């Protein structure tokens, strides 16, 4: 199931990565530094509000679908989640409007935050359907929905920005794309719920499971967004825009990789535990951890190595210098965050001890706030990047230590050592390349680095890459034969 998902979700994640980079290129040029900073702040508010309200429903759909029996049990599962989502939407929208009206914020923020909050219930409904597709192994449906939201969201947002929509433009795209998808996906989901009844005991168990996950996601967002709010407090909106630009190009690269592997991996781990027990889970977990390291570690090192030409190519001139400074540190942060969220946190969700997940995330979240307050005034955007990297390192250690008490997951130390050695060889090779600047240097560094790492990893068989290549080749041939 894992590798079928890895192959099936690959096109969607390639598109996400390309569009993520295009969004940085386009929005840092069509929006002023101040508007880009306002967009970054409104996006953070939107994400925090989504996590605080609707994310527990999405987590319950992802975790409990495989445990349902057909018939009335499954219908009750759908009815409980979707009807609760509609009730929460009816309460959320008026409350959000009231907060936007009464909260003493600058007028330049009201429209971006209003558009951001309006899109939250819409995205929740599409996310519920997508999580069901993933849990059921319906890779094509889940990937198609991802592709639509990515392409349409960026296209609409860029068009509005081009017409002078300002900071609200990207957020409007994130609202409109899933809104147009709902007529195609929602009727089928509601048919599943038609014969079901809302089971309050079921919802209570879902809430007990899902709310700690939502709270931990909220703390993860504190880790990812506190720096922006504190930069705005200690410096200005232009500093927020510069930091967010650098953060975006580094984080997006790693985030796409980990989302891709995690999208395929999480349902596979759930299925392994539910259908095969702990022995099968250990084998599946070791394979996934090795794959995360094999792909994620060189990606982080590679982004750090090309920080300057990447910024020269992708980011507007006003934001470029600061982005170059923070990119290597955000690459490290993204690697640590990806391993924490998409691997070590699985111990809490698979063991259904999500309260410990909240405890594990509290440690780095508190550290992040303290370190940002200490480091931003003397060091500016670079201090914020240092604080983020240090906080995610603390978070990984805390999650590993706590998770071992609940459901120990294997750590492939041999793979880590082999991949680290290959990354060192890659860095040495890139270091000696000529600094020709811009896109040509970016392509030269990336191609040479990837080639050197690939040859080294294959020579050492790091993470079982030779067997992995053979398995992927057989899977591709099987798909072609089926087609």
N, C-alpha and C positions, 0 to 999 in steps of 0.2 A: 504493500500500500504506500510506503514511504517513497519509493523511487517512481512509482506511477504518478504520485503527486508532484514530485520534483520535476519530472519531464512535462507533466500537464500544465503546471503553473509557470514554467519557464517563459513562454511568450508574454504572459501578463506582467511578469516582473521585469523583463527586458523593457517593455513599454513603460512601466512605471519609472524605471531608472532613466530612460531617455527623456521622458516628459519632465521628470524631476529636475534634470539638468537644464532642459529648455526653459522651465519655469524660472529658474534663477537667472538665466541669460536674459529672458524677456522682461521679467518684472523689475530687475535691477536697472533696466534701461527705460522702461515705460513709466515707472513710478519714481518719484523723488526719493531721496534718502529718508526724509521724514515720513512720507506715505508708506514706504517699505517697512519702516519701523512700526507704524501704526498697524499695518497689516499683520506683522509678526506678533504684536501684543494681542490683537483681536483673535488671531488664530489660537494663541495660548489660552485665552479666556474660553473660546469655543470648545477646545479639547478638554479643558478642566471641567466645564459644565456638562459635557457629554458623559464623561467618566462618572461624574457625581450622580447622574440621574439614570441613564439608560444602559450603561455598560454591563450591569449585573444580569440583565435579560439576555444579552448576547453571549455572555460567558456560560449561562445555564443552557442555552441552545447548543453551544459547542460541546459541553461536557456530558450532558445527559441524554442526547439523542440516541447514542449507541446502546444505552441501557434500557431503552423503552421496548416493550413488546408491541406487536402490530395491533390494530383495532382500536378499542376504546382507550387503551393506555396511551397510545401515540396521539390520538385525537385530543385527549385531555392535556397532553404535553403542549401541543400547538395552541389550543384554546387558552390555556393559562398564560402563555407568554404573549400572544398577540393581543388578547383583550386587555391585558395589563398595560401593554405598550400604548394602546389607544387611550385608555383612561389617563395614563401619565402625560400623554401629549395634550389632552384637554386641560390638564392642570398646569403644565409647563409653559405653554405659549402665553397665556394671560399674565402669569407671574413674571416671565422674562420681559414682556412689554412694560409692566409696571416698574421693574427694576431699571430698565433703560430710561424710562421717563423721569424717575425720581432720583436716580443716583447722580451725585454732583461730579460729573465727568466733563472734560472739554467737548465742545460740540463736534469737533473733528473726529471724535471716537464713536459718537452715537450711531451713525449709520453703519460703519464696519462691524461694530459689535451686534447691532440689530440683525444684520444680514447673517452674521455667524451663528447667532442663537436660533434664528428661524430655521436654519438647515439641520439642526440636531435631530429632531424627531424623524425627519425624512431619511436621514442617513441611518438612523436606528432600524427602521423598517427594512431597508435594503440590506443592512448588516445581518439582521436576523435570518433573512433568506440565504444570504451568502454563507453564514455559519452552518446552516442546515445542509446546504450543498456540500460543504467541505466535510462535515461529519459523515455524510452518507457516501462519500467517495465520488460525488458527481463533479469531477474536476472541471469538465468543459463548461458547465453552467457557472460555477464559481469564478473561473478564469475569465469568461466572457463578460460577466458583470463587472469584474475588476477593470477590464480593458475599457469598457464603455465609460465608467465613472472617471477613469484617468484621462482618456482622450477628450471626452466631451467637457469635463470640468475645466481642463486647461484651455481648450478652444474657446469656450464661452468666456472664461476669465480674461484671456488675452484680448479677445475682441472688445470687451467692456473697457479694459485698461487702455486700449488703443483709442477708444472714443472719449477718453478723459474721465473714466469712472473712479480713478484714484484708489485709495486703500481698500475700498469695498470690492474691487474687481475680482481678485482671486477667490474671495469668499462667496461671491455670487455664483461663480462657476461651480464651487463645491456644493451649492444649494440646488442649482438647476439640473445638473447631470443626474443625480439619483432621483430627482422628482420625475423626470421623464422616463426613468426606468421602472418606476413603481407599477404603472398599468400593465406591464408585461410579466411581472413576477409576483405581485401581491395577490391576484385572484387565485392562483394555484396554491399559494400558502394558506389562504383563508379557507379553501376547500378542505384542506387537511384538518382544520379546526372546527368545521361546521358541525360535526356530530359530537364534538367534545364539550365537556363542561369545565368550568374553572375550578380547579382543585386547590383549596386554600392551604391544605397541608403540604401539597406539592410545592406551591409557591413559597411557603415558608422555608422549606428545605432548599429551594433554589436561591432564596435571598440569603440564607445562612452561608451558602456556598459562594454566591456571586458578589455580595456586597464587600467582603474582604478583598476580593480580587479588584473590584472597582476602586476601593480605597487605596490599594497598593498601586494601581495604575495612576491614581491621583498623585500619590507620592512620587511615582516615577516622573510624572509631568512636572512636579515641583522641581525635581532634579534637572529636567530639561528646559524649564521656563523661568525659574526664579532669577537666573542671571539676567534675563531680558528686563524684567521689572526693576531689578536693582540697578542695572545700567541706566534705565530711564530715570531712576531716582537720583543717582549720583552723578550722571552725566547728562545725556540728552537723547532725543529720538533718533538722531542721525547715528549715534553710537550703537543704538539698538539695531538699526538697519545694517550697519557694517558688520556687526557681530553675527546677526542672523544670516547674512549672505555667506560668510565663511562657514558657519555652522551647517547651513543647508547643503553646500556642495560636499562637505565631508560626511555629514551624518546620512545624507540621502544615499550615498554609495553603499555604505555598510548596512543601512536600514533595509534597503531593497533586497540585499542578499539574505539577511536574517529573516525578513518577512517571507521571502520565497521558501527557504528551507523550513521555517517554522510552520508555515501554512500547510506544508506536506507532512511535517514531522509530528505536530501535536495530535492530529487525528490518528496517526499510526501508533503513537505511544498509548493513547487511550484504548484503541482496539487491541493492541498487544496485551495490555493489562486485563481488560475485560474478558477477552476470549482465550488468552494463553497463560495468564498468571504472571508472577514475578520473574520467573526464569526467562520467559520470552521477552518481558519488558527489559531486562538487563541487556540482552543481546541487541534489541532494537535501540536502546539508549546509547550504548557504546558506539554503535554504527553512526548514529546521528551526531554525537559529540565529535567524533573523528572528522566527519564531513564538515561540521561547522568550523573547526579549527583549520582544516585543510584549505577551505575557501576563504574564511573570514580573516585569518591572520595576514596572509599576503595582501588582501584587499586593503586592510588598514595601513600596513607598511607602505604599500604602493601609493595610496592617497597622500600620506605624509611626504613621500619622496617627490611628488609632483605638485606640491602645494603652490609654488610660485607660478609655473606655466599654466596650471589649472585656473588660478585666479585671474591671470592675464587674459586668458581666453574667454572665461565665462562671466566675469563680474565687471560691472561698470566701473569707470576709472575712479569715481569718488569713493567707492567702497572697497577698492582692491587691496590696498596696503594692509588694512586691519584684517581682512579676510585671509591673507597669506599668513599672518602671524598665528591665527587661531586654528587654522585647518589641521595641522598635525596633531594638536592636542584633542581636537574634537574627533579625529579619526580614532585615536586611542580610546576616548570615551565611548564611542559607538561600538567598538569591538567588545569592551567590557560590558556595556549594556546589553548587547546582543547575546553574549554567552550567558549573562545572568537571566534575562527575561525568557529566552527561547530554549534554555537548557536547565539551569539550576532551579528556576522557579517551577519546573514541571513536577518536582518532588512534592510541592504543596498542593498543586491542583490534582495530580493523580492520586495522592493520598487523601484528598478531600479535607485537608487541614489548612484551609485558606486563611484562617486567622493568623497563623504563623507567617504567612506571606506578607501580611500587613506589618507585622513586627520586623521582618527582614528589611522591608523598604523604609521603615522609619529611621533606621540608622543612617543610610546615605542621604536621605532627604534633609535631616537635621544638620548633618555635616555640610551639605551643600549651601544651606542658608548661612551658616556661620562663616564658612570659607569665603563665600562671595562678599559678605559684609566686610571681612578683613582684607581681601585681596583687590577688590574693585577700586577703592579710592586711590591706592598708590600705583596700581598697575593697569587700570582700565580694562579694555576688552581682553587683554592677555591674562589678567588676573582672573577674569570670569572663566576663561578656558581652563586654566590650571585648577580652579575650584571644581569644575565639572569633572575633569579627569580623576582627580583625587577622590571625589565623592563616589563615582562609579566603581573605583577600585575597592573602596570600603564596602560598597553594596554587594559586589561579587563575593567577597570573603564572608560577609554576614550571611548571605543566602546559601552558600556552600556549607557553612558550619551548621546552620539551623536545619537545612534540608536533610542532612545526614541522619538527624534524629527521627525523621518521619519516614522517608523512603529513599535510602541511599542510592544515588546514581553514580555509575562508574566515571572516573576521570581518566582519559587516555593520555597518560603522561608521555609515553613513547612517541605518539603522534605529535604532541605539543613540542617535544624536543626536536624531532625531525623537521617539522615545519618552521620552527624558529631558526634552525641552521640554514635552511633553504632561503628564508627571508634575509638572513645576513649576507648570503652570497648574492642575492638579488640586489640588495642595497649597495653593496660594493661595486657591482657592475654598473648600476645607474649613476653612482657617484662620479665615475670617470667619464661619463658622456659629456659632450660639449654643451654649454648653456646657451643655445641659440634663441631661446625665448618663444613665448606664445604657443600657438597650436602645433607647429612643427616639433618643438621640444617636448610637448606633452605626448604626441604620438610616438616620438622616438623613445622617450623614457618608458612609456607604458608597454610598447611592443618588446623592447629589449628586456625589461623587468619581468614581464609575463613569460617570455620564452626561457629566460634563465631559471626562474622559479619552477616552471613546468618540467624542465629537463632534470633539475636537481631533485624535485619531488619524485619523479618517475624513477630516477636512479636509486633513490633510497627506499622506494615503495612507501613513501610517507602516507600514513592513514589508509594503507591498503589501496593506493590509487590505481595500481595496475589491475587488481580485481574489480575495482569500481569502474574503470574504463571498459573492461570486458562486459560487465553487467549492463552498463548503459548502452553499449553497442548492440547487445542482444535484445534489449528492450526496444531500441529504435527499430531494429530489423523486424521484431515481432509486430510493432505498430504498423510498419509499412506493409507487412504481409497481410495483416488484418484489413487494412484499407484497400 
